[in-house]
Amino acid sequence: MDVEHTPSALVWAPPLPDAAPRGLCTDCGLSRTAEPKRCGHACQFIQPDYPGMETRVHGRPRDPERKDELFFGPFRRMVRAALVNPLPGAQWTGIATRIAQRLLETGAVDAVLTMAADPNDRWRPVPVIVTDPAGMAECRGMRMGYAPLLALLEPARQKGYKRLAVIGIPCQIYALRSIEQQLGLERLYVIGTPCSDNTTTARFHEFLALLADDPESITYLEFRADFHVELRFRDGRTREIPFLKLPISKLPPDFFPMTCRTCVDYTNVLADITVGYMGGQGEQWLLVRNQRGEELLGLLGGEVRTSEPGSGGKRKGPVTGFMKNTERAAGGLPLRGMPNFMRGIVGWLMPRVGPKGLEFARARLEMKAVETVLHLRRAYPKRLKTMVPEHVWALVRPYGLTKDGSDTPPGG
């Protein structure tokens, strides 16, 4: 095992080729492989085919009769979930990590492709190959930054690994599914996490510096479904910041790259199981999408408790407000025009009267859909036809945005 570039001897992080220059690229890793031209048909940001891909992966596209599939993609069932004994250092309770451990423990896979922390920067993701269940402990928690996960497919194949699990974000998983049939694998399990608002690790450090006087001591950050950001510090302190009090106005306009502002797959619809939090109301939220997803959740047995997800509040007001702010921002980050004295009041009200559970998740999907259309119209209008799938147009239609540009006021 090559440990020269490795966070520990339990995970292998081989040196990777440079990325090929690309526009609207999140460096999923495909351009770093021996066949970088595959990006042309495999990239989510060129000409995605979600109905076709959903049919190939799940056996069917999203069902218009199941209204939540318009938002979240095909699924067999959704549950709130938590490990009975949470894993230390996990972002929530550690469900994604534990599923991967169980795959390795049971011999269902030869290796797991995922992320660990850079030894010199806990926030920088490093793609790694894990073959020892104990190595998954180094992959817990959130990272921020681009990470060329798919560049590990070739080293894994060279090692003779033919049964793989991959834990990835939507742009990585779309590309993975696009080339899956070319990989010659005996088995592939895909554990997806939701994602929409990534940035570079350097920019993320700038954000942390705005949140605390001692940003180097922050060990945990999470955007929670109760409209707060939670921080934890090395000395045991915790802090909760309402979304409305975040220093968004102090961030540069391009803090979030255009790829993330135009992502149409927040919930990772091509994963076998999506492990997130948006609809969890304080717990994790799982979308079991196909039979392999059922297998993955089944590996946990009595280690996990599940319940039906809840829903409450109404999303139309927050989504409409987000759309207006995004329009006024003219390509930058949404403006915060509210007087400071009102932010505390609204920040107190939102967790109490704002959308909760599945309604919060629906709101975020509609916000992402609105953001995609508005930013593409401004920056890449010619890409609207190829990058925006039909289900996204359905999500923005109630807010007056139309495919032909004949917009009307929300509800008009």
C-alpha positions as CSV (number, residue, x, y, z in Angstrom):
1,M,0.0,0.0,0.0
2,D,1.3,3.4,-1.0
3,V,1.1,5.5,2.2
4,E,3.3,8.4,1.1
5,H,0.2,10.5,0.3
6,T,-2.1,8.9,2.9
7,P,-3.8,10.3,5.9
8,S,-3.2,7.0,7.6
9,A,-2.2,3.4,6.8
10,L,-5.9,2.5,6.8
11,V,-6.8,4.6,3.8
12,W,-5.0,5.0,0.5
13,A,-4.8,8.3,-1.2
14,P,-2.8,7.8,-4.4
15,P,-1.3,10.8,-6.3
16,L,-3.7,12.0,-9.0
17,P,-3.1,13.5,-12.4
18,D,-4.0,17.1,-13.0
19,A,-7.5,18.1,-14.0
20,A,-8.3,18.9,-17.6
21,P,-9.5,22.6,-17.9
22,R,-13.3,22.7,-18.1
23,G,-16.0,25.3,-17.9
24,L,-18.7,24.8,-15.2
25,C,-16.7,22.0,-13.6
26,T,-16.7,20.7,-10.1
27,D,-13.7,18.5,-10.7
28,C,-15.5,15.2,-10.0
29,G,-12.3,13.5,-11.1
30,L,-13.4,12.1,-14.5
31,S,-11.2,14.6,-16.4
32,R,-8.2,13.2,-14.4
33,T,-8.6,9.7,-15.8
34,A,-7.1,8.1,-18.9
35,E,-10.3,9.0,-20.8
36,P,-11.0,12.7,-20.0
37,K,-13.2,13.1,-23.1
38,R,-15.9,11.1,-21.3
39,C,-16.8,14.4,-19.6
40,G,-18.6,15.4,-22.7
41,H,-21.4,12.9,-22.2
42,A,-21.1,12.2,-18.5
43,C,-21.2,15.7,-17.0
44,Q,-24.3,16.9,-15.1
45,F,-23.5,20.4,-16.3
46,I,-23.6,19.7,-20.1
47,Q,-26.7,17.8,-21.2
48,P,-28.1,15.7,-18.3
49,D,-30.7,13.1,-19.0
50,Y,-32.4,12.4,-15.7
51,P,-35.4,10.4,-16.9
52,G,-33.1,8.1,-18.8
53,M,-30.6,7.8,-16.0
54,E,-33.3,7.3,-13.4
55,T,-34.8,4.5,-15.5
56,R,-31.5,2.7,-15.9
57,V,-30.6,3.0,-12.2
58,H,-34.0,2.6,-10.5
59,G,-36.0,0.9,-13.2
60,R,-38.3,3.9,-13.7
61,P,-38.2,7.7,-13.8
62,R,-39.8,9.8,-11.2
63,D,-43.6,9.2,-11.0
64,P,-45.8,12.4,-11.5
65,E,-48.5,10.8,-9.4
66,R,-46.2,10.7,-6.4
67,K,-45.8,14.4,-5.9
68,D,-42.7,14.2,-3.7
69,E,-40.8,12.4,-6.5
70,L,-41.1,15.7,-8.4
71,F,-38.9,17.2,-5.7
72,F,-36.7,14.3,-4.5
73,G,-36.5,11.9,-7.4
74,P,-37.5,8.2,-7.4
75,F,-37.7,6.5,-4.0
76,R,-39.2,3.4,-2.4
77,R,-39.6,5.0,1.0
78,M,-38.4,7.9,3.1
79,V,-37.6,7.7,6.8
80,R,-36.2,9.7,9.6
81,A,-33.3,7.8,11.1
82,A,-30.6,7.9,13.7
83,L,-28.0,5.3,14.9
84,V,-28.9,4.0,18.3
85,N,-25.3,4.6,19.3
86,P,-24.0,7.6,17.3
87,L,-20.5,7.3,16.0
88,P,-18.0,9.8,17.7
89,G,-17.0,12.6,15.4
90,A,-19.8,12.0,12.9
91,Q,-21.6,14.9,11.3
92,W,-25.0,13.6,12.5
93,T,-25.0,10.1,13.9
94,G,-22.8,8.5,11.3
95,I,-25.3,6.4,9.2
96,A,-23.3,6.8,5.9
97,T,-20.1,5.9,7.6
98,R,-21.6,2.9,9.4
99,I,-23.2,1.5,6.2
100,A,-19.8,1.6,4.5
101,Q,-18.2,-0.1,7.5
102,R,-20.8,-2.8,7.3
103,L,-20.2,-3.4,3.6
104,L,-16.5,-3.9,4.4
105,E,-17.1,-6.0,7.5
106,T,-19.5,-8.3,5.7
107,G,-17.2,-8.6,2.6
108,A,-19.9,-7.3,0.3
109,V,-17.3,-4.9,-1.2
110,D,-13.6,-4.9,-1.7
111,A,-13.2,-1.2,-1.1
112,V,-15.0,2.1,-0.5
113,L,-14.2,5.2,-2.4
114,T,-14.9,8.3,-0.3
115,M,-13.3,11.4,1.3
116,A,-11.0,11.9,4.3
117,A,-9.5,15.0,5.7
118,D,-6.2,16.4,4.4
119,P,-3.6,15.7,7.2
120,N,-2.8,19.4,7.1
121,D,-6.3,20.9,6.9
122,R,-9.3,19.2,8.5
123,W,-11.7,21.0,6.2
124,R,-10.0,20.0,2.9
125,P,-11.4,16.8,1.3
126,V,-9.0,14.2,0.0
127,P,-10.3,11.3,-2.1
128,V,-9.3,7.9,-0.5
129,I,-9.7,4.2,-1.0
130,V,-10.7,2.4,2.2
131,T,-10.4,-1.4,2.5
132,D,-10.3,-1.7,6.3
133,P,-13.5,-1.0,8.2
134,A,-11.6,0.9,10.8
135,G,-10.4,3.3,8.1
136,M,-13.9,4.7,7.8
137,A,-13.4,6.5,11.1
138,E,-11.2,9.0,9.2
139,C,-14.0,9.8,6.8
140,R,-16.5,11.1,9.3
141,G,-17.7,14.7,9.2
142,M,-18.1,17.4,6.7
143,R,-15.5,18.8,4.3
144,M,-15.7,21.8,2.0
145,G,-14.0,22.0,-1.4
146,Y,-13.6,20.2,-4.7
147,A,-12.5,16.6,-4.5
148,P,-11.8,14.4,-7.6
149,L,-13.4,11.3,-6.3
150,L,-13.8,9.5,-9.6
151,A,-10.1,9.7,-10.3
152,L,-9.8,6.8,-7.9
153,L,-11.7,4.4,-10.1
154,E,-8.6,3.6,-12.1
155,P,-6.3,3.0,-9.1
156,A,-9.0,0.8,-7.6
157,R,-9.4,-1.2,-10.8
158,Q,-5.6,-1.6,-11.0
159,K,-5.7,-3.1,-7.5
160,G,-8.1,-5.7,-8.7
161,Y,-11.1,-4.3,-6.7
162,K,-14.3,-5.3,-8.6
163,R,-16.9,-4.8,-5.9
164,L,-17.0,-1.2,-4.8
165,A,-19.0,1.2,-2.8
166,V,-18.9,4.9,-3.5
167,I,-19.9,7.7,-1.2
168,G,-20.3,10.9,-3.2
169,I,-22.2,14.2,-3.9
170,P,-24.6,14.6,-6.9
171,C,-22.2,15.8,-9.6
172,Q,-19.8,12.9,-8.8
173,I,-22.6,10.3,-8.8
174,Y,-24.2,11.5,-12.1
175,A,-20.8,11.1,-13.8
176,L,-20.2,7.8,-12.1
177,R,-23.6,6.4,-13.3
178,S,-22.9,7.7,-16.8
179,I,-19.8,5.5,-17.1
180,E,-20.8,2.7,-14.7
181,Q,-21.4,0.1,-17.5
182,Q,-17.8,0.7,-18.8
183,L,-16.2,-0.1,-15.5
184,G,-16.5,-3.9,-15.5
185,L,-17.5,-4.1,-11.9
186,E,-19.1,-7.1,-10.4
187,R,-21.0,-4.9,-7.8
188,L,-21.5,-1.2,-7.1
189,Y,-23.2,0.3,-4.2
190,V,-23.8,4.1,-4.2
191,I,-24.4,6.0,-1.0
192,G,-25.3,9.6,-1.9
193,T,-25.3,12.7,0.2
194,P,-27.2,15.9,-0.8
195,C,-25.2,18.9,-1.9
196,S,-25.7,22.2,-3.5
197,D,-23.6,24.9,-2.0
198,N,-19.9,23.9,-2.2
199,T,-17.0,26.3,-2.4
200,T,-13.2,26.1,-2.3
201,T,-11.5,25.1,0.9
202,A,-9.7,28.5,0.9
203,R,-12.9,30.4,0.6
204,F,-14.5,28.3,3.4
205,H,-11.7,29.3,5.7
206,E,-12.6,32.9,4.9
207,F,-16.2,32.1,6.0
208,L,-15.1,30.5,9.2
209,A,-13.0,33.6,10.0
210,L,-16.2,35.7,9.8
211,L,-18.0,33.4,12.3
212,A,-15.5,33.3,15.2
213,D,-12.4,35.1,16.5
214,D,-10.7,31.8,16.7
215,P,-11.7,30.0,13.5
216,E,-8.9,27.5,13.8
217,S,-10.6,26.0,16.8
218,I,-13.8,25.2,15.0
219,T,-14.2,21.5,14.7
220,Y,-17.8,21.2,13.4
221,L,-20.2,23.2,11.2
222,E,-23.7,22.3,10.1
223,F,-26.5,24.1,8.4
224,R,-29.5,22.7,10.2
225,A,-33.1,22.4,9.2
226,D,-34.2,24.7,12.1
227,F,-32.7,27.7,10.2
228,H,-29.5,27.8,12.4
229,V,-25.8,27.1,11.8
230,E,-24.3,25.1,14.6
231,L,-20.6,25.5,15.5
232,R,-18.6,23.3,17.8
233,F,-15.1,24.2,19.1
234,R,-12.1,22.3,20.2
235,D,-12.6,23.3,23.9
236,G,-16.2,22.0,24.0
237,R,-18.0,25.3,23.3
238,T,-21.0,25.3,21.0
239,R,-22.7,28.2,19.2
240,E,-25.8,28.5,17.1
241,I,-26.2,31.3,14.6
242,P,-29.6,32.0,12.9
243,F,-29.3,31.9,9.1
244,L,-30.5,35.6,8.9
245,K,-27.5,36.6,11.1
246,L,-24.8,35.0,8.9
247,P,-22.3,37.5,7.5
248,I,-23.4,36.7,3.9
249,S,-23.0,40.3,2.8
250,K,-19.3,40.1,3.7
251,L,-18.6,37.2,1.3
252,P,-17.4,37.8,-2.2
253,P,-20.0,37.6,-4.9
254,D,-18.4,34.4,-6.4
255,F,-18.1,32.7,-3.0
256,F,-20.3,29.9,-4.4
257,P,-19.2,28.9,-7.9
258,M,-21.7,29.0,-10.8
259,T,-21.8,25.2,-10.9
260,C,-23.3,25.1,-7.4
261,R,-25.7,27.8,-8.1
262,T,-27.0,25.9,-11.1
263,C,-27.1,22.4,-9.7
264,V,-30.4,20.5,-10.5
265,D,-29.7,17.5,-8.3
266,Y,-29.7,18.6,-4.7
267,T,-30.9,15.2,-3.4
268,N,-28.6,12.9,-5.3
269,V,-31.3,11.1,-7.2
270,L,-29.0,8.5,-8.8
271,A,-27.7,7.1,-5.5
272,D,-29.1,3.8,-4.2
273,I,-29.7,5.5,-0.9
274,T,-29.5,9.2,-0.1
275,V,-28.4,10.1,3.4
276,G,-29.1,13.7,4.4
277,Y,-30.8,15.8,6.9
278,M,-33.2,18.2,5.2
279,G,-36.4,16.3,5.9
280,G,-35.2,14.9,9.2
281,Q,-36.3,17.5,11.8
282,G,-33.2,17.1,13.9
283,E,-32.4,13.5,12.7
284,Q,-31.1,12.1,9.5
285,W,-33.3,11.7,6.5
286,L,-33.0,8.7,4.3
287,L,-34.4,8.2,0.8
288,V,-34.2,4.5,-0.1
289,R,-34.4,4.5,-3.8
290,N,-34.1,0.9,-5.0
291,Q,-33.4,-2.7,-3.9
292,R,-29.7,-2.0,-3.3
293,G,-30.7,0.9,-1.1
294,E,-32.9,-1.5,0.9
295,E,-29.8,-3.8,1.2
296,L,-27.7,-0.9,2.5
297,L,-30.2,0.1,5.1
298,G,-30.7,-3.5,6.0
299,L,-27.0,-3.9,6.9
300,L,-27.6,-1.7,10.0
301,G,-30.3,-4.0,11.5
302,G,-31.1,-3.0,15.0
303,E,-28.3,-0.4,15.0
304,V,-30.6,2.2,13.5
305,R,-34.0,3.5,14.6
306,T,-36.4,4.8,12.0
307,S,-39.7,6.7,12.0
308,E,-42.0,8.4,9.5
309,P,-40.8,11.9,8.4
310,G,-43.0,14.8,9.5
311,S,-44.0,18.0,7.7
312,G,-45.3,21.4,8.7
313,G,-45.5,25.1,7.9
314,K,-45.7,26.6,4.4
315,R,-42.8,27.1,2.0
316,K,-44.3,29.6,-0.5
317,G,-43.3,32.8,1.4
318,P,-39.7,31.8,2.1
319,V,-39.2,30.6,-1.5
320,T,-40.8,33.8,-2.9
321,G,-38.5,35.9,-0.7
322,F,-35.5,34.0,-1.8
323,M,-36.4,34.5,-5.4
324,K,-36.7,38.2,-5.0
325,N,-33.4,38.5,-3.2
326,T,-31.7,36.4,-5.8
327,E,-33.1,38.6,-8.6
328,R,-31.9,41.8,-6.8
329,A,-28.4,40.3,-6.2
330,A,-27.8,40.4,-10.0
331,G,-25.5,37.4,-10.0
332,G,-24.0,37.8,-6.5
333,L,-25.1,36.2,-3.3
334,P,-28.7,36.9,-2.2
335,L,-29.0,40.3,-0.6
336,R,-29.9,40.8,3.0
337,G,-32.0,43.9,2.9
338,M,-33.7,43.4,6.4
339,P,-32.8,45.9,9.1
340,N,-30.5,44.4,11.8
341,F,-33.1,44.8,14.6
342,M,-35.6,42.7,12.6
343,R,-33.2,39.8,11.9
344,G,-33.3,38.6,15.4
345,I,-37.1,38.6,15.5
346,V,-37.4,36.8,12.1
347,G,-34.6,34.5,13.1
348,W,-36.7,33.6,16.2
349,L,-39.9,33.2,14.3
350,M,-38.6,31.0,11.4
351,P,-38.0,27.8,13.3
352,R,-41.5,28.2,14.8
353,V,-43.6,29.2,11.8
354,G,-41.4,28.4,8.8
355,P,-41.5,25.1,6.8
356,K,-40.4,22.0,8.8
357,G,-39.5,18.4,7.9
358,L,-40.5,17.5,4.3
359,E,-41.9,21.0,3.7
360,F,-38.5,22.4,4.5
361,A,-36.9,20.0,2.1
362,R,-39.4,20.9,-0.6
363,A,-38.6,24.6,0.0
364,R,-34.9,24.0,-0.5
365,L,-35.5,22.1,-3.7
366,E,-37.7,25.0,-5.0
367,M,-35.1,27.5,-4.0
368,K,-32.4,25.6,-5.8
369,A,-34.6,25.3,-8.9
370,V,-35.3,29.1,-8.9
371,E,-31.6,29.8,-8.4
372,T,-30.6,27.6,-11.3
373,V,-33.0,29.3,-13.7
374,L,-32.2,32.8,-12.7
375,H,-28.4,32.3,-12.8
376,L,-28.4,30.5,-16.1
377,R,-30.6,33.2,-17.6
378,R,-28.1,35.8,-16.6
379,A,-24.8,34.1,-17.2
380,Y,-25.4,31.2,-19.6
381,P,-28.8,31.6,-21.3
382,K,-28.0,29.2,-24.2
383,R,-27.5,26.4,-21.6
384,L,-31.1,26.7,-20.2
385,K,-32.4,24.3,-22.9
386,T,-29.9,21.5,-22.2
387,M,-29.0,21.9,-18.5
388,V,-32.5,22.3,-17.0
389,P,-34.6,19.1,-16.9
390,E,-38.4,19.2,-17.1
391,H,-39.0,18.5,-13.5
392,V,-37.1,21.7,-12.5
393,W,-39.3,23.8,-14.8
394,A,-42.3,22.2,-12.9
395,L,-40.8,23.3,-9.6
396,V,-40.3,27.0,-10.7
397,R,-43.7,27.3,-12.5
398,P,-45.6,28.2,-9.3
399,Y,-43.3,31.2,-8.9
400,G,-43.9,32.6,-12.3
401,L,-40.8,31.4,-14.0
402,T,-41.4,29.7,-17.4
403,K,-39.4,27.8,-19.9
404,D,-40.3,30.2,-22.7
405,G,-39.4,33.3,-20.6
406,S,-43.0,34.6,-20.5
407,D,-42.8,35.0,-16.7
408,T,-45.7,36.1,-14.5
409,P,-45.7,37.2,-10.9
410,P,-46.0,34.2,-8.4
411,G,-49.5,32.9,-8.5
412,G,-50.3,35.1,-11.6
